[in-house]
Amino acid sequence: MTIDHEEVLRNPRPGTAAAAAREFGIDLTLTIANLRLSPEERIRGLDSFRDSIRRLQAEAQRSKIHERR
């Protein structure tokens, strides 16, 4: 018998860590989607996110400078 890991996350048994996470409000479907990605795809996604954060930080810094003038 094989374990369907996605099903375990979609419908976790009561008392499991996955059930506790879901009850806490964690969207386990996002975890499932992330686990479907290859390690390289996950890294590319993280790199893209990091670059977006850096752009937002730079824009916020520029806005602060312009507000002071």
N, CA and C atoms as an extended XYZ file, in Angstrom:
207
Properties=species:S:1:pos:R:3:atomname:S:1:resname:S:1:resid:I:1 pbc="F F F"
N         0.839       -1.179        0.000 N   MET     1
C         0.000        0.000        0.000 CA  MET     1
C         0.886        1.244        0.000 C   MET     1
N         0.639        2.146       -0.933 N   THR     2
C         1.421        3.380       -0.993 CA  THR     2
C         0.656        4.508       -0.318 C   THR     2
N         1.418        5.454        0.174 N   ILE     3
C         0.818        6.609        0.835 CA  ILE     3
C         0.682        7.729       -0.184 C   ILE     3
N        -0.514        8.284       -0.288 N   ASP     4
C        -0.742        9.448       -1.141 CA  ASP     4
C        -0.492       10.681       -0.272 C   ASP     4
N         0.706       11.217       -0.373 N   HIS     5
C         1.107       12.322        0.486 CA  HIS     5
C         0.241       13.559        0.282 C   HIS     5
N        -0.187       13.790       -0.932 N   GLU     6
C        -1.062       14.939       -1.178 CA  GLU     6
C        -2.397       14.758       -0.452 C   GLU     6
N        -2.915       13.560       -0.479 N   GLU     7
C        -4.188       13.291        0.205 CA  GLU     7
C        -4.040       13.463        1.716 C   GLU     7
N        -2.898       13.058        2.249 N   VAL     8
C        -2.643       13.221        3.678 CA  VAL     8
C        -2.682       14.700        4.049 C   VAL     8
N        -2.174       15.556        3.181 N   LEU     9
C        -2.200       17.000        3.452 CA  LEU     9
C        -3.568       17.614        3.177 C   LEU     9
N        -4.274       17.090        2.174 N   ARG    10
C        -5.613       17.622        1.871 CA  ARG    10
C        -6.618       17.280        2.968 C   ARG    10
N        -6.531       16.079        3.493 N   ASN    11
C        -7.466       15.589        4.509 CA  ASN    11
C        -6.698       14.930        5.650 C   ASN    11
N        -6.019       15.745        6.446 N   PRO    12
C        -5.202       15.163        7.513 CA  PRO    12
C        -6.036       14.520        8.610 C   PRO    12
N        -5.488       13.450        9.167 N   ARG    13
C        -6.158       12.775       10.287 CA  ARG    13
C        -6.093       13.671       11.521 C   ARG    13
N        -7.160       13.675       12.316 N   PRO    14
C        -7.151       14.458       13.561 CA  PRO    14
C        -5.971       14.063       14.441 C   PRO    14
N        -5.377       15.070       15.059 N   GLY    15
C        -4.263       14.825       15.961 CA  GLY    15
C        -2.900       14.837       15.308 C   GLY    15
N        -2.857       14.910       13.978 N   THR    16
C        -1.570       14.941       13.290 CA  THR    16
C        -1.060       16.379       13.185 C   THR    16
N         0.222       16.506       12.876 N   ALA    17
C         0.813       17.835       12.699 CA  ALA    17
C         0.135       18.575       11.549 C   ALA    17
N        -0.213       17.845       10.493 N   ALA    18
C        -0.888       18.482        9.356 CA  ALA    18
C        -2.256       19.014        9.775 C   ALA    18
N        -2.981       18.277       10.593 N   ALA    19
C        -4.286       18.743       11.078 CA  ALA    19
C        -4.112       19.980       11.944 C   ALA    19
N        -3.095       19.973       12.803 N   ALA    20
C        -2.831       21.143       13.655 CA  ALA    20
C        -2.474       22.358       12.812 C   ALA    20
N        -1.673       22.148       11.773 N   ALA    21
C        -1.299       23.251       10.889 CA  ALA    21
C        -2.528       23.831       10.204 C   ALA    21
N        -3.386       22.960        9.699 N   ARG    22
C        -4.601       23.424        9.031 CA  ARG    22
C        -5.496       24.186       10.004 C   ARG    22
N        -5.651       23.659       11.206 N   GLU    23
C        -6.475       24.332       12.215 CA  GLU    23
C        -5.884       25.687       12.597 C   GLU    23
N        -4.578       25.805       12.543 N   PHE    24
C        -3.901       27.060       12.848 CA  PHE    24
C        -4.124       28.085       11.738 C   PHE    24
N        -4.472       27.600       10.541 N   GLY    25
C        -4.741       28.505        9.423 CA  GLY    25
C        -3.761       28.407        8.276 C   GLY    25
N        -2.880       27.431        8.324 N   ILE    26
C        -1.916       27.257        7.242 CA  ILE    26
C        -2.610       26.614        6.053 C   ILE    26
N        -2.420       27.208        4.880 N   ASP    27
C        -3.023       26.697        3.656 CA  ASP    27
C        -2.162       25.555        3.127 C   ASP    27
N        -2.563       24.345        3.396 N   LEU    28
C        -1.772       23.181        3.000 CA  LEU    28
C        -1.776       22.946        1.498 C   LEU    28
N        -2.728       23.532        0.768 N   THR    29
C        -2.711       23.386       -0.694 CA  THR    29
C        -1.491       24.093       -1.278 C   THR    29
N        -1.035       25.158       -0.625 N   LEU    30
C         0.186       25.827       -1.086 CA  LEU    30
C         1.401       24.940       -0.850 C   LEU    30
N         1.394       24.205        0.245 N   THR    31
C         2.470       23.260        0.518 CA  THR    31
C         2.489       22.166       -0.540 C   THR    31
N         1.307       21.671       -0.881 N   ILE    32
C         1.207       20.640       -1.920 CA  ILE    32
C         1.766       21.167       -3.241 C   ILE    32
N         1.351       22.363       -3.614 N   ALA    33
C         1.818       22.946       -4.880 CA  ALA    33
C         3.335       23.120       -4.868 C   ALA    33
N         3.882       23.556       -3.745 N   ASN    34
C         5.329       23.748       -3.653 CA  ASN    34
C         6.067       22.419       -3.734 C   ASN    34
N         5.521       21.386       -3.125 N   LEU    35
C         6.184       20.084       -3.155 CA  LEU    35
C         6.145       19.434       -4.536 C   LEU    35
N         5.236       19.878       -5.375 N   ARG    36
C         5.183       19.362       -6.751 CA  ARG    36
C         6.327       19.916       -7.603 C   ARG    36
N         6.933       21.015       -7.152 N   LEU    37
C         8.015       21.640       -7.909 CA  LEU    37
C         9.327       20.909       -7.684 C   LEU    37
N        10.188       20.979       -8.673 N   SER    38
C        11.528       20.424       -8.506 CA  SER    38
C        12.329       21.371       -7.607 C   SER    38
N        13.421       20.897       -7.039 N   PRO    39
C        14.250       21.801       -6.231 CA  PRO    39
C        14.692       23.046       -7.011 C   PRO    39
N        15.022       22.863       -8.283 N   GLU    40
C        15.448       23.998       -9.100 CA  GLU    40
C        14.305       25.010       -9.268 C   GLU    40
N        13.092       24.517       -9.460 N   GLU    41
C        11.948       25.411       -9.594 CA  GLU    41
C        11.679       26.167       -8.293 C   GLU    41
N        11.851       25.487       -7.177 N   ARG    42
C        11.670       26.150       -5.875 CA  ARG    42
C        12.701       27.250       -5.685 C   ARG    42
N        13.944       26.984       -6.055 N   ILE    43
C        15.004       27.986       -5.932 CA  ILE    43
C        14.714       29.181       -6.834 C   ILE    43
N        14.289       28.926       -8.069 N   ARG    44
C        13.949       30.034       -8.977 CA  ARG    44
C        12.825       30.880       -8.391 C   ARG    44
N        11.835       30.226       -7.798 N   GLY    45
C        10.735       30.959       -7.178 CA  GLY    45
C        11.211       31.816       -6.012 C   GLY    45
N        12.075       31.252       -5.192 N   LEU    46
C        12.622       32.015       -4.067 CA  LEU    46
C        13.479       33.182       -4.542 C   LEU    46
N        14.272       32.945       -5.584 N   ASP    47
C        15.083       34.028       -6.145 CA  ASP    47
C        14.197       35.159       -6.667 C   ASP    47
N        13.130       34.792       -7.338 N   SER    48
C        12.204       35.791       -7.864 CA  SER    48
C        11.559       36.579       -6.729 C   SER    48
N        11.147       35.886       -5.676 N   PHE    49
C        10.546       36.539       -4.519 CA  PHE    49
C        11.541       37.493       -3.865 C   PHE    49
N        12.774       37.026       -3.679 N   ARG    50
C        13.819       37.861       -3.088 CA  ARG    50
C        14.051       39.123       -3.920 C   ARG    50
N        14.104       38.970       -5.249 N   ASP    51
C        14.302       40.120       -6.119 CA  ASP    51
C        13.143       41.103       -6.005 C   ASP    51
N        11.928       40.598       -5.891 N   SER    52
C        10.757       41.463       -5.731 CA  SER    52
C        10.839       42.248       -4.423 C   SER    52
N        11.239       41.586       -3.360 N   ILE    53
C        11.381       42.258       -2.061 CA  ILE    53
C        12.446       43.342       -2.147 C   ILE    53
N        13.545       43.051       -2.793 N   ARG    54
C        14.609       44.056       -2.934 CA  ARG    54
C        14.123       45.267       -3.723 C   ARG    54
N        13.346       45.024       -4.784 N   ARG    55
C        12.802       46.149       -5.561 CA  ARG    55
C        11.852       46.990       -4.710 C   ARG    55
N        10.999       46.327       -3.934 N   LEU    56
C        10.076       47.052       -3.052 CA  LEU    56
C        10.832       47.869       -2.006 C   LEU    56
N        11.882       47.288       -1.443 N   GLN    57
C        12.677       48.011       -0.450 CA  GLN    57
C        13.343       49.230       -1.073 C   GLN    57
N        13.875       49.067       -2.269 N   ALA    58
C        14.528       50.190       -2.951 CA  ALA    58
C        13.514       51.288       -3.259 C   ALA    58
N        12.337       50.909       -3.699 N   GLU    59
C        11.288       51.897       -3.995 CA  GLU    59
C        10.843       52.607       -2.721 C   GLU    59
N        10.711       51.884       -1.634 N   ALA    60
C        10.329       52.497       -0.354 CA  ALA    60
C        11.397       53.488        0.086 C   ALA    60
N        12.646       53.133       -0.085 N   GLN    61
C        13.745       54.023        0.277 CA  GLN    61
C        13.707       55.285       -0.590 C   GLN    61
N        13.472       55.131       -1.896 N   ARG    62
C        13.372       56.297       -2.789 CA  ARG    62
C        12.196       57.183       -2.374 C   ARG    62
N        11.093       56.578       -2.000 N   SER    63
C         9.914       57.350       -1.576 CA  SER    63
C        10.222       58.153       -0.318 C   SER    63
N        10.937       57.564        0.625 N   LYS    64
C        11.301       58.274        1.850 CA  LYS    64
C        12.174       59.480        1.547 C   LYS    64
N        13.111       59.304        0.626 N   ILE    65
C        14.019       60.394        0.256 CA  ILE    65
C        13.220       61.529       -0.371 C   ILE    65
N        12.266       61.189       -1.254 N   HIS    66
C        11.462       62.219       -1.917 CA  HIS    66
C        10.517       62.914       -0.942 C   HIS    66
N        10.037       62.209        0.068 N   GLU    67
C         9.144       62.810        1.060 CA  GLU    67
C         9.877       63.844        1.899 C   GLU    67
N        11.150       63.632        2.138 N   ARG    68
C        11.949       64.549        2.970 CA  ARG    68
C        12.225       65.864        2.259 C   ARG    68
N        12.152       65.867        0.951 N   ARG    69
C        12.484       67.079        0.190 CA  ARG    69
C        11.390       68.069        0.201 C   ARG    69
